[in-house]
Amino acid sequence: MTAVAAKLLPLLEPLEVSDRAELAAWLIHSIDDGPEEPAEGYEEAWDKVIERRSEEIRSGVAVGIPAEEVFAEIRRKYL
């Protein structure tokens, strides 16, 4: 992180969550110069990932965390 960016952090941190989210969206949009359309094979590759992960969940290899716990942790950390 540059010195300029580091100086901005203490100014941005006290902002309301909605303001920080809007700034984050703007920043992400400002650097998103990727292709408008997904690369060839993108959907097929994701289909394979989805199928593999789904099978891991069905077989018990992967165990999910209840949404309530995830959201509670996010609120505890960031709000």
Backbone as a printed PyTorch tensor [residue, N CA C, xyz], in Angstrom:
tensor([[[  0.8520,  -1.1710,   0.0000],
         [  0.0000,   0.0000,   0.0000],
         [  0.8970,   1.2330,   0.0000]],

        [[  0.5290,   2.1920,  -0.8090],
         [  1.3120,   3.4150,  -0.8790],
         [  1.0660,   4.2760,   0.3600]],

        [[  1.9380,   5.2340,   0.5690],
         [  1.7920,   6.1420,   1.7060],
         [  0.4970,   6.9520,   1.5840]],

        [[  0.1510,   7.3360,   0.3720],
         [ -1.0800,   8.1070,   0.1620],
         [ -2.2940,   7.2730,   0.5590]],

        [[ -2.3310,   6.0180,   0.1170],
         [ -3.4520,   5.1410,   0.4680],
         [ -3.5090,   4.9210,   1.9730]],

        [[ -2.3590,   4.7430,   2.6040],
         [ -2.3180,   4.5340,   4.0540],
         [ -2.8570,   5.7500,   4.8020]],

        [[ -2.6150,   6.9460,   4.2760],
         [ -3.1310,   8.1560,   4.9180],
         [ -4.6560,   8.2550,   4.8010]],

        [[ -5.2120,   7.6440,   3.7720],
         [ -6.6670,   7.6910,   3.5870],
         [ -7.4120,   6.7870,   4.5670]],

        [[ -6.7970,   5.6930,   4.9810],
         [ -7.4860,   4.7180,   5.8290],
         [ -8.1120,   5.3210,   7.0780]],

        [[ -7.3760,   6.1000,   7.8800],
         [ -8.0080,   6.6540,   9.0780],
         [ -9.1310,   7.6400,   8.7720]],

        [[ -9.1220,   8.2230,   7.5810],
         [-10.1960,   9.1340,   7.1950],
         [-11.4430,   8.3720,   6.7600]],

        [[-11.2510,   7.1930,   6.1920],
         [-12.3710,   6.4210,   5.6630],
         [-13.0040,   5.5050,   6.6970]],

        [[-12.2140,   5.0230,   7.6270],
         [-12.7070,   4.0490,   8.6030],
         [-13.9270,   4.5270,   9.3910]],

        [[-13.9970,   5.7860,   9.8250],
         [-15.1620,   6.2120,  10.6170],
         [-16.4450,   6.4010,   9.8070]],

        [[-16.3740,   6.3280,   8.4880],
         [-17.5750,   6.5180,   7.6730],
         [-18.6070,   5.4380,   7.9650]],

        [[-19.8620,   5.7680,   7.7110],
         [-20.9460,   4.7970,   7.8520],
         [-20.6830,   3.6160,   6.9250]],

        [[-21.1850,   2.4570,   7.3040],
         [-20.9940,   1.2510,   6.5020],
         [-21.4950,   1.4660,   5.0790]],

        [[-22.6370,   2.1000,   4.9260],
         [-23.1960,   2.3100,   3.5850],
         [-22.2740,   3.1780,   2.7340]],

        [[-21.6510,   4.1860,   3.3370],
         [-20.7150,   5.0360,   2.6000],
         [-19.4640,   4.2540,   2.2090]],

        [[-18.9560,   3.4410,   3.1410],
         [-17.7750,   2.6260,   2.8260],
         [-18.0950,   1.6210,   1.7250]],

        [[-19.2910,   1.0460,   1.7660],
         [-19.6900,   0.0850,   0.7310],
         [-19.7660,   0.7700,  -0.6300]],

        [[-20.3170,   1.9780,  -0.6490],
         [-20.4120,   2.7140,  -1.9100],
         [-19.0240,   3.0500,  -2.4460]],

        [[-18.1240,   3.4640,  -1.5640],
         [-16.7500,   3.7390,  -1.9810],
         [-16.0650,   2.4770,  -2.4850]],

        [[-16.2650,   1.3720,  -1.7880],
         [-15.6600,   0.1050,  -2.2040],
         [-16.1600,  -0.2940,  -3.5880]],

        [[-17.4580,  -0.1560,  -3.8130],
         [-18.0210,  -0.4850,  -5.1260],
         [-17.4210,   0.4070,  -6.2030]],

        [[-17.2790,   1.6820,  -5.8940],
         [-16.6880,   2.6020,  -6.8620],
         [-15.2480,   2.2080,  -7.1700]],

        [[-14.4680,   1.8940,  -6.1320],
         [-13.0770,   1.5000,  -6.3420],
         [-12.9770,   0.2380,  -7.1870]],

        [[-13.7850,  -0.7490,  -6.8630],
         [-13.7540,  -1.9980,  -7.6280],
         [-14.1260,  -1.7270,  -9.0810]],

        [[-15.1720,  -0.9360,  -9.2830],
         [-15.5840,  -0.6010, -10.6470],
         [-14.4670,   0.1380, -11.3860]],

        [[-13.7340,   0.9930, -10.6740],
         [-12.6890,   1.7910, -11.3170],
         [-11.5090,   0.9510, -11.7880]],

        [[-11.3240,  -0.2390, -11.2190],
         [-10.2020,  -1.0860, -11.6420],
         [-10.6550,  -2.2890, -12.4590]],

        [[-11.9470,  -2.4450, -12.6320],
         [-12.4750,  -3.5910, -13.3640],
         [-12.4050,  -3.3130, -14.8550]],

        [[-11.2930,  -3.6860, -15.4500],
         [-11.1350,  -3.4650, -16.8800],
         [-11.1020,  -4.7920, -17.6320]],

        [[-11.7080,  -5.7960, -17.0360],
         [-11.7410,  -7.1150, -17.6540],
         [-12.6770,  -7.1480, -18.8510]],

        [[-12.6940,  -8.2730, -19.5390],
         [-13.5590,  -8.3830, -20.7180],
         [-15.0330,  -8.3310, -20.3340]],

        [[-15.8350,  -7.8060, -21.2330],
         [-17.2750,  -7.7240, -20.9860],
         [-17.8900,  -9.1150, -20.9100]],

        [[-17.4120, -10.0210, -21.7410],
         [-17.9260, -11.3880, -21.7810],
         [-16.9250, -12.3190, -21.1030]],

        [[-17.4190, -13.3520, -20.4220],
         [-16.5020, -14.3180, -19.8100],
         [-15.6560, -15.0110, -20.8760]],

        [[-14.4750, -15.4440, -20.4690],
         [-13.5740, -16.1400, -21.3770],
         [-14.1940, -17.4580, -21.8230]],

        [[-13.7430, -17.9370, -22.9580],
         [-14.2140, -19.2230, -23.4870],
         [-13.9780, -20.3220, -22.4530]],

        [[-14.9610, -21.1470, -22.2380],
         [-14.8400, -22.2510, -21.2920],
         [-15.1370, -21.8760, -19.8540]],

        [[-15.4380, -20.6150, -19.6180],
         [-15.6940, -20.1170, -18.2640],
         [-16.8530, -20.8550, -17.6070]],

        [[-17.9710, -20.9380, -18.2990],
         [-19.1520, -21.5740, -17.7050],
         [-18.9150, -23.0490, -17.4320]],

        [[-18.2590, -23.7370, -18.3600],
         [-17.9830, -25.1610, -18.1680],
         [-17.0630, -25.3740, -16.9710]],

        [[-16.0620, -24.5080, -16.8320],
         [-15.1340, -24.6290, -15.6990],
         [-15.8720, -24.4300, -14.3840]],

        [[-16.7490, -23.4340, -14.3280],
         [-17.5100, -23.2020, -13.0980],
         [-18.4920, -24.3280, -12.8210]],

        [[-19.0740, -24.8940, -13.8800],
         [-19.9710, -26.0390, -13.6880],
         [-19.2370, -27.1810, -13.0000]],

        [[-17.9850, -27.4200, -13.3990],
         [-17.1880, -28.4870, -12.7720],
         [-16.9150, -28.1720, -11.3020]],

        [[-16.5790, -26.9260, -11.0130],
         [-16.3190, -26.5270,  -9.6270],
         [-17.5850, -26.6900,  -8.7890]],

        [[-18.7010, -26.2520,  -9.3230],
         [-19.9710, -26.3560,  -8.5900],
         [-20.3150, -27.8100,  -8.3200]],

        [[-20.1540, -28.6590,  -9.3190],
         [-20.4660, -30.0790,  -9.1380],
         [-19.5440, -30.7090,  -8.0910]],

        [[-18.2360, -30.3830,  -8.1520],
         [-17.2890, -30.9400,  -7.1790],
         [-17.6380, -30.4920,  -5.7680]],

        [[-17.8940, -29.2050,  -5.6070],
         [-18.2150, -28.6910,  -4.2700],
         [-19.5370, -29.2500,  -3.7540]],

        [[-20.5040, -29.3730,  -4.6470],
         [-21.7910, -29.9490,  -4.2440],
         [-21.6100, -31.3760,  -3.7560]],

        [[-20.8010, -32.1530,  -4.4690],
         [-20.5520, -33.5380,  -4.0640],
         [-19.8230, -33.5840,  -2.7190]],

        [[-18.8760, -32.6650,  -2.4950],
         [-18.1730, -32.6170,  -1.2050],
         [-19.1530, -32.3500,  -0.0630]],

        [[-20.1200, -31.5020,  -0.2990],
         [-21.1250, -31.2100,   0.7330],
         [-22.0350, -32.4160,   0.9360]],

        [[-22.5220, -32.9970,  -0.1640],
         [-23.4050, -34.1640,  -0.0540],
         [-22.7270, -35.3250,   0.6670]],

        [[-21.4290, -35.5280,   0.3970],
         [-20.7170, -36.6700,   0.9800],
         [-20.2240, -36.3990,   2.3970]],

        [[-20.3050, -35.1500,   2.8510],
         [-19.8550, -34.8170,   4.2000],
         [-18.3920, -34.4310,   4.2930]],

        [[-17.6780, -34.4190,   3.1620],
         [-16.2730, -34.0050,   3.1620],
         [-16.1710, -32.5320,   3.5450]],

        [[-17.0720, -31.7230,   3.0060],
         [-17.1110, -30.3000,   3.3400],
         [-18.3250, -30.0480,   4.2240]],

        [[-18.1180, -29.2800,   5.2630],
         [-19.2110, -28.9640,   6.1840],
         [-19.4210, -27.4530,   6.1570]],

        [[-20.6480, -27.0440,   5.9120],
         [-20.9570, -25.6220,   5.8540],
         [-21.1340, -25.0150,   7.2330]],

        [[-21.1610, -23.7040,   7.2500],
         [-21.4110, -22.9430,   8.4720],
         [-22.7870, -22.3070,   8.3080]],

        [[-23.6630, -22.4480,   9.2940],
         [-24.9960, -21.8410,   9.1750],
         [-24.9010, -20.3360,   8.9090]],

        [[-25.7800, -19.8560,   8.0370],
         [-25.7700, -18.4450,   7.6490],
         [-25.8630, -17.5270,   8.8590]],

        [[-26.6610, -17.9080,   9.8610],
         [-26.8080, -17.0610,  11.0450],
         [-25.4580, -16.8370,  11.7220]],

        [[-24.6390, -17.8870,  11.7780],
         [-23.3130, -17.7580,  12.3930],
         [-22.4090, -16.8630,  11.5580]],

        [[-22.4650, -17.0180,  10.2480],
         [-21.6360, -16.2040,   9.3580],
         [-22.0010, -14.7310,   9.5020]],

        [[-23.3000, -14.4300,   9.4510],
         [-23.7280, -13.0370,   9.5560],
         [-23.4250, -12.4540,  10.9320]],

        [[-23.5510, -13.2440,  11.9750],
         [-23.2190, -12.7710,  13.3240],
         [-21.7410, -12.4280,  13.4120]],

        [[-20.8980, -13.2460,  12.8130],
         [-19.4550, -12.9860,  12.8190],
         [-19.1300, -11.7150,  12.0390]],

        [[-19.7810, -11.5230,  10.9060],
         [-19.5650, -10.3050,  10.1190],
         [-19.9850,  -9.0800,  10.9200]],

        [[-21.1550,  -9.1530,  11.5630],
         [-21.6050,  -8.0130,  12.3730],
         [-20.6300,  -7.7410,  13.5100]],

        [[-20.1350,  -8.7990,  14.1650],
         [-19.2060,  -8.6380,  15.2800],
         [-17.9100,  -7.9760,  14.8120]],

        [[-17.4130,  -8.3850,  13.6640],
         [-16.1300,  -7.8770,  13.1840],
         [-16.2150,  -6.4860,  12.5650]],

        [[-17.2830,  -6.2270,  11.8200],
         [-17.2760,  -5.0490,  10.9620],
         [-18.3270,  -3.9940,  11.2750]],

        [[-19.2680,  -4.3110,  12.1240],
         [-20.3060,  -3.3020,  12.3720],
         [-20.2580,  -2.7830,  13.7820]]])
